């Protein structure tokens, strides 16, 4: 009797709305208000969109790049400074420093070029943490907190050093969160333009670890043996080469045979670190170093090395990068616990404004694939450049675009099936409209989740997957009401509004039970770092779908003549 009484009360409630134009208008107004308000949460940044949120892991990596031409000692000094800060962290279990090379490939390093790093200017530090389930401090919060501390203390040791904190991605690995590919014919001009782009990114709020992935040209000195002077001095070129190697690098002088390994081990001789060092990067310092070295010729005379070796000054040859047979330089940046899309839009607007002084700036045609790219044409020489956006930001936009296309395809397919079933565009539109309005719950649910969580709760790709899945659930609710109301009208000759009210009250219980099952099943997903958006979308979207189905859909049914 209690259930029947409650059902009768809800029936009268729905009938009261249908029979009162003012109440009907109020419901229409509230739905429109909630719909517009939820959509406006995106431009007002109340709800932020992102491919996937940060994922707490048990490790992260620090990439250290000192300027081209830096010595291994300089790179080591920056690395030891970084290690010293990391060792003080409570949750750091151990560290591995890879000096002069990249660390063994991991998920993030696959596309970041870690395995190709060989040189004195490179170092990588792998940081291992305590298990993520036993600590409250999440890895991405730790990285955010340590980044400014490490940079402020360690970068000044070698001017021009770049330190990047690399986390394990929750989704597909990319070169960086935001990548700007700068294309042009002249490599030097491309590098100069890349630096201008990097300068804008550095001043954009939310972006960190900005780096231009191009070799800097630096001064170098080459020691060239003078053959005629060597022969006149009674020396050999081999003698000169050997002492030069010994003075600066060291050399193998003999081998030791080993029985266990069935191999020969080289015996390597080198000077002490102090003896190998040069005070400064100048010709005078190099000459002072060479003046300390002498060789004995065949007659027993000591010949200064400066007499038989010439010092040639020159510039390094920077590597030229190409993509699709076009000269290109990458400018990369990571996001500091924010979505990639909003800093991109801000930086792009600044680029259009600043580059307009020197270049004729135009947007690239292409609504879906290259809609944020920019073409630059130099006003003085007519040279053309292209700024193409890539990285996780591009993956985010492509994913949201593809999921949006999938959503539209689902809407069209559902509409066509309903038209075939009902032979009515109006009823099909009612079902479709009611299903689409579940987006109100999805967006508001993410807003509420963001309020109750410590980190930003983004609307992610998995959230959109949940919204697409809701289309079928919401459509089912509307179908139950329409079919039952039509049967009451046709078979029992009940008045239209009363039939709609009875259908709403009768079908409320199965609709509610279905909704509760979905909510309980999705609750387990809500706390997951990757699939949390899917869980929240299903929970809040289902709640909205139930309210829309039981209150708003009956009003639309009453307005159509096809029932």
C-alpha positions as CSV (number, residue, x, y, z in Angstrom):
1,X,0.0,0.0,0.0
2,X,2.9,2.3,0.8
3,X,4.4,1.9,-2.6
4,X,1.0,2.4,-4.3
5,X,0.5,5.6,-2.2
6,X,3.9,7.0,-3.2
7,X,3.2,6.1,-6.8
8,X,-0.1,7.9,-6.6
9,X,1.5,11.0,-5.1
10,X,4.1,11.1,-7.9
11,X,1.4,10.6,-10.5
12,X,-0.5,13.6,-9.1
13,X,2.8,15.6,-9.0
14,X,3.5,14.9,-12.7
15,X,-0.1,15.5,-13.7
16,X,-0.1,18.8,-11.7
17,X,2.8,20.0,-13.8
18,X,1.3,18.9,-17.1
19,X,-2.1,20.5,-16.2
20,X,-0.6,23.8,-15.1
21,X,1.0,26.0,-17.9
22,X,2.9,28.1,-15.3
23,X,4.5,25.0,-13.7
24,X,5.3,23.7,-17.2
25,X,7.0,27.0,-18.1
26,X,9.0,26.9,-14.8
27,X,10.3,23.4,-15.6
28,X,11.3,24.5,-19.1
29,X,13.1,27.5,-17.6
30,X,15.0,25.4,-15.0
31,X,16.1,22.9,-17.6
32,X,17.3,25.6,-20.0
33,X,19.0,27.4,-17.1
34,X,20.9,24.3,-16.0
35,X,21.8,23.4,-19.6
36,X,23.2,26.8,-20.4
37,X,24.9,27.1,-17.0
38,X,26.6,23.7,-17.3
39,X,27.8,24.5,-20.9
40,X,29.2,27.9,-19.7
41,X,31.4,26.1,-17.1
42,X,33.9,25.4,-20.0
43,X,34.6,29.0,-21.2
44,X,34.5,30.3,-17.6
45,X,37.0,27.5,-16.7
46,X,34.9,26.3,-13.8
47,X,35.3,22.8,-15.3
48,X,38.6,22.1,-17.1
49,X,39.1,19.6,-19.9
50,X,42.2,17.4,-20.2
51,X,43.1,14.2,-22.0
52,X,43.9,12.3,-18.8
53,X,44.7,13.6,-15.3
54,X,48.0,13.1,-13.5
55,X,48.7,9.5,-12.3
56,X,50.6,8.8,-9.1
57,X,53.5,6.4,-9.8
58,X,56.4,4.9,-8.0
59,X,59.1,6.6,-10.1
60,X,59.9,9.7,-12.1
61,X,63.0,10.9,-14.0
62,X,65.0,14.1,-14.0
63,X,66.5,15.1,-17.4
64,X,69.5,17.4,-17.1
65,X,70.9,19.2,-20.3
66,X,73.8,21.5,-19.8
67,X,74.7,23.8,-22.7
68,X,76.4,22.2,-25.7
69,X,80.2,22.2,-25.2
70,X,79.9,21.7,-21.4
71,X,82.3,19.4,-19.8
72,X,81.3,16.2,-17.9
73,X,82.5,17.9,-14.7
74,X,80.0,20.7,-15.2
75,X,77.2,18.3,-15.9
76,X,78.2,16.2,-12.9
77,X,78.1,19.3,-10.6
78,X,74.5,20.1,-11.7
79,X,73.5,16.4,-11.3
80,X,75.1,16.1,-7.8
81,X,73.2,19.3,-6.8
82,X,69.9,17.7,-7.9
83,X,70.7,14.4,-6.2
84,X,71.5,16.2,-3.0
85,X,68.0,17.8,-2.9
86,X,66.2,14.6,-3.9
87,X,68.0,12.5,-1.2
88,X,66.4,14.7,1.5
89,X,62.9,13.6,0.4
90,X,61.2,11.2,2.8
91,X,59.6,9.0,0.2
92,X,62.7,8.6,-2.1
93,X,64.1,5.1,-1.7
94,X,67.0,5.2,-4.1
95,X,68.4,7.2,-7.1
96,X,70.3,6.1,-10.2
97,X,72.5,8.8,-12.0
98,X,73.3,8.2,-15.6
99,X,76.1,10.7,-16.5
100,X,76.8,11.4,-20.1
101,X,74.0,9.3,-21.4
102,X,70.2,8.6,-21.1
103,X,68.7,6.2,-18.6
104,X,67.4,2.7,-19.8
105,X,64.2,3.3,-21.7
106,X,61.0,3.5,-19.8
107,X,57.4,4.3,-20.9
108,X,58.0,8.0,-21.0
109,X,61.5,7.8,-22.5
110,X,60.2,5.9,-25.6
111,X,59.3,9.0,-27.5
112,X,61.4,11.6,-25.5
113,X,64.7,10.5,-27.1
114,X,66.2,9.2,-23.8
115,X,67.9,6.3,-25.5
116,X,69.7,8.5,-28.0
117,X,71.4,10.7,-25.5
118,X,75.2,10.4,-25.6
119,X,77.4,13.3,-24.7
120,X,79.0,15.2,-21.8
121,X,76.2,17.6,-21.6
122,X,73.5,15.0,-20.8
123,X,72.5,13.3,-17.5
124,X,69.4,11.6,-16.3
125,X,68.4,10.7,-12.7
126,X,65.9,8.0,-12.1
127,X,64.1,8.5,-8.8
128,X,62.4,5.6,-7.2
129,X,59.7,6.2,-4.5
130,X,58.0,4.2,-1.9
131,X,54.8,2.4,-3.0
132,X,52.1,4.8,-4.0
133,X,49.6,3.0,-1.8
134,X,51.5,3.6,1.3
135,X,52.1,7.4,1.0
136,X,49.8,10.4,0.9
137,X,52.2,12.5,-1.1
138,X,51.4,11.7,-4.8
139,X,54.3,11.6,-7.3
140,X,52.9,14.5,-9.4
141,X,52.5,16.7,-6.3
142,X,56.1,15.8,-5.3
143,X,57.3,16.8,-8.8
144,X,55.4,20.1,-8.7
145,X,56.9,20.9,-5.3
146,X,60.5,19.9,-6.1
147,X,60.7,21.5,-9.5
148,X,61.2,25.2,-8.5
149,X,63.5,24.1,-5.6
150,X,65.9,22.2,-7.9
151,X,65.9,24.8,-10.6
152,X,66.5,27.7,-8.3
153,X,69.5,26.0,-6.7
154,X,71.1,23.9,-9.4
155,X,70.6,25.8,-12.7
156,X,72.8,28.8,-11.7
157,X,75.8,26.3,-11.3
158,X,76.1,26.2,-15.1
159,X,74.4,29.1,-17.0
160,X,72.0,27.9,-19.7
161,X,71.3,24.5,-18.1
162,X,67.8,23.0,-18.6
163,X,66.3,20.7,-16.1
164,X,63.1,18.8,-16.8
165,X,61.0,16.7,-14.4
166,X,59.5,13.8,-16.4
167,X,56.6,11.8,-15.0
168,X,55.1,8.5,-16.2
169,X,52.1,9.4,-18.4
170,X,48.7,8.1,-17.6
171,X,48.0,7.8,-21.3
172,X,50.0,7.5,-24.5
173,X,53.6,8.9,-24.2
174,X,54.4,12.0,-26.1
175,X,57.5,14.2,-26.7
176,X,56.0,16.7,-24.2
177,X,52.7,18.1,-23.0
178,X,53.0,20.9,-25.5
179,X,55.2,20.8,-28.6
180,X,55.6,23.6,-31.2
181,X,57.2,22.4,-34.4
182,X,58.8,25.4,-36.1
183,X,59.4,24.9,-39.9
184,X,61.4,27.0,-42.3
185,X,64.1,26.8,-44.9
186,X,67.0,28.5,-43.1
187,X,68.0,26.5,-40.0
188,X,69.6,29.5,-38.2
189,X,66.4,31.6,-38.6
190,X,64.3,28.7,-37.6
191,X,66.3,28.5,-34.3
192,X,66.0,32.2,-33.7
193,X,62.2,32.0,-34.2
194,X,62.1,29.0,-31.9
195,X,63.7,31.0,-29.2
196,X,61.1,33.7,-29.6
197,X,58.4,31.0,-29.3
198,X,60.1,29.5,-26.2
199,X,60.3,33.0,-24.6
200,X,56.5,33.3,-24.9
201,X,55.9,29.8,-23.5
202,X,58.1,30.6,-20.5
203,X,56.0,33.6,-19.7
204,X,52.7,31.7,-20.1
205,X,51.1,30.7,-16.7
206,X,50.9,27.0,-16.2
207,X,53.8,26.0,-18.4
208,X,57.2,24.7,-17.1
209,X,60.3,22.9,-18.4
210,X,60.3,25.0,-21.6
211,X,63.2,23.9,-23.9
212,X,64.3,24.5,-27.5
213,X,65.5,21.1,-28.9
214,X,68.3,22.5,-31.0
215,X,72.0,22.4,-30.7
216,X,73.6,25.7,-29.6
217,X,76.7,26.6,-31.6
218,X,79.8,27.0,-29.4
219,X,83.5,27.8,-29.8
220,X,85.8,24.9,-30.1
221,X,89.6,24.5,-30.5
222,X,91.3,21.8,-32.6
223,X,94.9,20.7,-32.0
224,X,96.5,20.0,-35.4
225,X,100.0,18.4,-35.5
226,X,102.3,20.3,-37.9
227,X,103.9,17.5,-40.0
228,X,106.9,19.3,-41.4
229,X,107.9,20.8,-38.0
230,X,107.5,17.4,-36.4
231,X,109.8,15.7,-38.9
232,X,112.4,18.5,-38.6
233,X,112.3,18.2,-34.8
234,X,113.2,14.5,-35.0
235,X,109.7,13.4,-33.7
236,X,107.0,11.3,-35.2
237,X,103.3,12.2,-35.6
238,X,102.4,9.1,-33.6
239,X,104.4,10.4,-30.6
240,X,102.6,13.8,-30.7
241,X,99.1,12.1,-31.0
242,X,99.9,9.9,-28.1
243,X,100.9,12.7,-25.7
244,X,97.9,14.7,-26.7
245,X,95.5,11.8,-26.0
246,X,97.4,11.2,-22.7
247,X,97.1,14.9,-21.7
248,X,93.4,15.3,-22.4
249,X,91.7,11.9,-22.5
250,X,94.0,9.1,-21.5
251,X,95.0,6.1,-23.6
252,X,95.4,2.4,-23.5
253,X,99.1,1.3,-23.1
254,X,98.9,-2.4,-22.7
255,X,96.5,-5.3,-22.1
256,X,96.1,-7.9,-19.4
257,X,95.1,-11.5,-20.3
258,X,92.3,-13.1,-18.3
259,X,91.8,-16.8,-18.0
260,X,88.3,-16.7,-16.6
261,X,86.8,-14.4,-19.3
262,X,89.0,-15.6,-22.1
263,X,89.6,-12.0,-23.1
264,X,92.0,-9.1,-22.9
265,X,91.5,-6.1,-20.6
266,X,93.0,-2.8,-21.6
267,X,95.3,-1.1,-19.2
268,X,94.4,2.6,-19.4
269,X,96.7,5.4,-18.4
270,X,95.5,9.0,-17.9
271,X,96.5,12.0,-15.9
272,X,94.8,13.1,-12.7
273,X,91.6,15.1,-13.0
274,X,93.4,18.2,-11.7
275,X,96.2,17.8,-14.4
276,X,93.6,17.4,-17.2
277,X,91.6,20.5,-16.4
278,X,92.0,23.8,-18.2
279,X,91.3,26.9,-16.2
280,X,89.1,28.6,-18.8
281,X,87.7,28.1,-22.3
282,X,90.3,30.4,-24.0
283,X,93.3,30.0,-26.3
284,X,95.7,31.3,-23.7
285,X,94.6,28.7,-21.2
286,X,95.0,26.0,-23.8
287,X,98.5,27.3,-24.8
288,X,99.5,27.3,-21.2
289,X,98.4,23.7,-20.9
290,X,100.4,22.7,-24.0
291,X,103.5,24.6,-22.9
292,X,103.8,22.2,-19.9
293,X,104.2,19.3,-22.3
294,X,107.4,18.4,-24.0
295,X,108.6,15.4,-26.1
296,X,112.2,13.9,-26.3
297,X,113.4,13.5,-29.9
298,X,115.8,10.9,-31.3
299,X,118.8,13.0,-30.2
300,X,117.6,13.3,-26.6
301,X,116.5,16.9,-26.9
302,X,113.2,18.1,-25.2
303,X,110.9,19.7,-27.8
304,X,108.0,21.8,-26.4
305,X,104.7,20.6,-27.8
306,X,103.7,24.2,-28.7
307,X,106.4,24.1,-31.4
308,X,104.9,21.2,-33.3
309,X,101.1,21.6,-32.7
310,X,98.8,24.4,-34.1
311,X,95.7,25.5,-32.4
312,X,92.8,26.2,-34.7
313,X,89.7,28.1,-33.5
314,X,86.3,27.3,-35.0
315,X,82.6,26.9,-34.3
316,X,80.7,23.7,-33.7
317,X,78.4,22.2,-36.3
318,X,74.9,22.0,-34.8
319,X,72.7,19.2,-35.8
320,X,70.0,20.0,-38.3
321,X,66.6,18.3,-37.6
322,X,64.2,17.4,-40.3
323,X,60.6,16.0,-40.3
324,X,58.9,15.0,-43.6
325,X,62.0,16.3,-45.4
326,X,61.5,19.8,-44.0
327,X,63.9,21.7,-41.6
328,X,62.3,21.8,-38.2
329,X,63.1,22.6,-34.6
330,X,60.9,21.5,-31.6
331,X,60.0,23.8,-28.8
332,X,58.7,21.7,-25.8
333,X,56.9,22.6,-22.6
334,X,55.3,20.7,-19.8
335,X,52.1,21.7,-17.9
336,X,52.2,22.3,-14.2
337,X,49.1,20.4,-13.0
338,X,46.9,22.2,-15.6
339,X,45.2,21.3,-18.8
340,X,47.3,21.7,-22.0
341,X,44.5,23.5,-24.0
342,X,44.2,26.7,-22.0
343,X,47.9,27.7,-21.9
344,X,48.0,26.8,-25.6
345,X,45.2,29.3,-26.4
346,X,46.8,32.0,-24.3
347,X,50.3,31.5,-25.8
348,X,48.9,31.4,-29.3
349,X,47.1,34.7,-28.9
350,X,50.3,36.3,-27.6
351,X,52.3,34.9,-30.5
352,X,49.8,36.3,-33.0
353,X,50.1,39.7,-31.4
354,X,53.9,39.8,-31.0
355,X,54.8,38.2,-34.3
356,X,52.6,40.6,-36.2
357,X,55.2,43.3,-36.0
358,X,57.8,41.4,-38.0
359,X,55.7,38.7,-39.8
360,X,52.4,38.5,-41.6
361,X,50.5,36.0,-39.4
362,X,47.7,33.8,-40.8
363,X,45.9,30.8,-39.5
364,X,46.2,27.5,-41.3
365,X,43.2,26.1,-43.0
366,X,41.9,22.9,-41.5
367,X,39.0,22.8,-39.1
368,X,39.9,19.5,-37.4
369,X,43.6,18.6,-37.8
370,X,45.6,21.8,-37.9
371,X,43.2,24.4,-36.6
372,X,45.7,26.0,-34.1
373,X,48.7,26.1,-36.5
374,X,50.1,29.5,-37.6
375,X,51.8,30.6,-40.9
376,X,54.3,33.4,-40.6
377,X,55.6,35.4,-43.6
378,X,58.6,37.7,-43.0
379,X,57.7,41.2,-44.1
380,X,61.2,42.0,-45.1
381,X,62.4,39.0,-47.2
382,X,59.2,37.1,-47.7
383,X,60.5,34.0,-46.0
384,X,57.7,31.7,-44.8
385,X,57.6,29.7,-41.5
386,X,55.1,27.3,-40.0
387,X,54.2,26.9,-36.3
388,X,52.6,23.4,-35.9
389,X,51.3,22.3,-32.5
390,X,51.8,18.8,-31.3
391,X,52.4,16.7,-28.2
392,X,49.9,15.6,-25.6
393,X,47.9,18.7,-26.4
394,X,47.4,17.5,-30.0
395,X,46.5,14.0,-28.7
396,X,43.9,15.7,-26.4
397,X,42.3,17.7,-29.2
398,X,42.3,14.7,-31.6
399,X,40.8,12.5,-28.9
400,X,38.1,15.0,-28.1
401,X,37.4,15.5,-31.8
402,X,37.1,11.8,-32.4
403,X,34.9,11.2,-29.4
404,X,32.7,14.2,-30.4
405,X,32.4,12.6,-33.9
406,X,31.5,9.3,-32.3
407,X,28.9,11.0,-30.1
408,X,27.3,12.7,-33.1
409,X,27.3,9.4,-35.0
410,X,25.6,7.8,-32.0
411,X,22.9,10.5,-31.9
412,X,22.2,10.1,-35.6
413,X,22.0,6.3,-35.4
414,X,19.7,6.4,-32.4
415,X,17.5,9.0,-34.1
416,X,17.2,7.0,-37.3
417,X,16.4,3.8,-35.4
418,X,13.7,5.6,-33.4
419,X,12.2,7.1,-36.5
420,X,11.9,3.6,-38.0
421,X,10.4,2.3,-34.8
422,X,7.9,5.1,-34.0
423,X,7.5,6.5,-37.6
424,X,7.5,9.9,-35.9
425,X,10.2,12.6,-35.9
426,X,8.7,14.3,-32.9
427,X,8.9,11.2,-30.6
428,X,12.4,10.5,-31.9
429,X,13.4,14.0,-31.1
430,X,12.0,13.8,-27.6
431,X,14.0,10.6,-26.8
432,X,17.1,12.2,-28.3
433,X,16.7,15.5,-26.5
434,X,16.2,13.8,-23.2
435,X,19.3,11.7,-23.7
436,X,21.4,14.7,-24.6
437,X,20.3,16.6,-21.5
438,X,22.2,14.1,-19.4
439,X,25.3,16.3,-20.2
440,X,24.0,18.6,-17.5
441,X,24.6,16.0,-14.9
442,X,28.0,15.0,-16.4
443,X,29.4,18.6,-16.2
444,X,27.9,19.5,-12.8
445,X,29.1,16.1,-11.5
446,X,32.7,17.1,-12.5
447,X,32.3,20.5,-10.9
448,X,31.2,18.9,-7.6
449,X,34.0,16.3,-7.8
450,X,36.5,19.1,-8.3
451,X,35.1,20.9,-5.1
452,X,35.6,17.8,-2.9
453,X,39.0,16.6,-4.2
454,X,42.4,18.2,-3.4
455,X,43.6,18.1,-7.0
456,X,41.8,19.5,-10.1
457,X,39.2,17.0,-11.3
458,X,39.3,17.4,-15.1
459,X,36.7,16.4,-17.6
460,X,38.7,13.8,-19.5
461,X,38.5,11.5,-22.5
462,X,37.1,8.8,-20.3
463,X,34.4,11.3,-19.1
464,X,33.3,11.6,-22.7
465,X,33.2,7.8,-23.1
466,X,30.9,7.7,-20.1
467,X,28.6,10.4,-21.7
468,X,28.4,8.4,-24.9
469,X,27.5,5.3,-22.9
470,X,24.7,7.3,-21.1
471,X,23.0,7.9,-24.4
472,X,21.7,4.4,-24.5
473,X,20.7,4.4,-20.9
474,X,18.8,7.7,-21.1
475,X,17.1,6.6,-24.4
476,X,15.8,3.5,-22.6
477,X,14.2,5.5,-19.9
478,X,12.3,7.7,-22.4
479,X,11.3,4.6,-24.4
480,X,9.7,3.0,-21.4
481,X,7.6,6.1,-20.7
482,X,6.5,6.6,-24.3
483,X,5.5,3.0,-25.0
484,X,3.6,2.6,-21.7
485,X,1.8,5.9,-22.2
486,X,0.8,5.0,-25.7
487,X,-0.5,1.6,-24.6
488,X,-2.6,3.2,-21.9
489,X,-4.1,5.6,-24.4
490,X,-4.8,3.1,-27.2
491,X,-5.9,0.1,-25.1
492,X,-7.6,1.6,-22.1
493,X,-8.7,4.9,-23.6
494,X,-7.2,6.9,-20.8
495,X,-6.9,10.7,-21.2
496,X,-3.5,11.7,-22.6
497,X,-2.1,13.7,-19.7
498,X,-3.4,11.2,-17.1
499,X,-1.8,8.4,-19.1
500,X,1.6,10.2,-19.2
501,X,1.3,10.8,-15.4
502,X,0.5,7.1,-14.8
503,X,3.4,6.0,-17.1
504,X,5.8,8.2,-15.2
505,X,4.7,7.0,-11.8
506,X,4.6,3.3,-12.8
507,X,8.0,3.3,-14.6
508,X,9.7,5.4,-11.9
509,X,10.6,2.4,-9.8
510,X,12.4,0.3,-12.5
511,X,14.1,3.4,-13.8
512,X,15.3,4.2,-10.3
513,X,16.5,0.7,-9.7
514,X,18.4,0.7,-12.9
515,X,20.0,4.0,-12.0
516,X,21.0,2.8,-8.5
517,X,22.7,-0.3,-10.1
518,X,24.6,1.9,-12.5
519,X,25.6,4.3,-9.7
520,X,26.8,1.6,-7.4
521,X,28.7,-0.1,-10.2
522,X,30.4,3.1,-11.2
523,X,31.3,4.2,-7.7
524,X,34.3,1.9,-7.8
525,X,35.6,3.8,-10.8
526,X,35.2,7.3,-9.3
527,X,38.4,7.1,-7.3
528,X,40.6,5.8,-10.1
529,X,43.1,8.4,-11.4
530,X,42.5,7.5,-15.1
531,X,38.9,6.2,-15.1
532,X,37.6,8.5,-12.4
533,X,36.0,10.7,-15.1
534,X,34.1,7.7,-16.5
535,X,32.8,6.9,-13.1
536,X,31.7,10.4,-12.2
537,X,30.1,10.9,-15.7
538,X,28.1,7.7,-15.3
539,X,27.0,8.5,-11.7
540,X,26.1,12.2,-12.2
541,X,24.8,11.7,-15.7
542,X,22.5,8.9,-14.6
543,X,21.0,11.1,-11.8
544,X,20.4,13.8,-14.4
545,X,18.9,11.3,-16.8
546,X,16.4,10.0,-14.2
547,X,15.2,13.5,-13.3
548,X,14.9,14.5,-17.0
549,X,13.1,11.3,-17.9
550,X,10.5,11.5,-15.1
551,X,9.8,15.2,-15.1
552,X,10.9,16.9,-18.4
553,X,10.2,14.1,-20.9
554,X,6.5,13.9,-19.8
555,X,6.1,17.6,-20.6
556,X,7.6,17.1,-24.1
557,X,5.3,14.0,-24.6
558,X,2.3,16.2,-23.7
559,X,3.3,18.8,-26.3
560,X,3.5,16.4,-29.2
561,X,0.4,15.2,-31.2
562,X,2.0,11.9,-32.0
563,X,0.9,10.3,-28.7
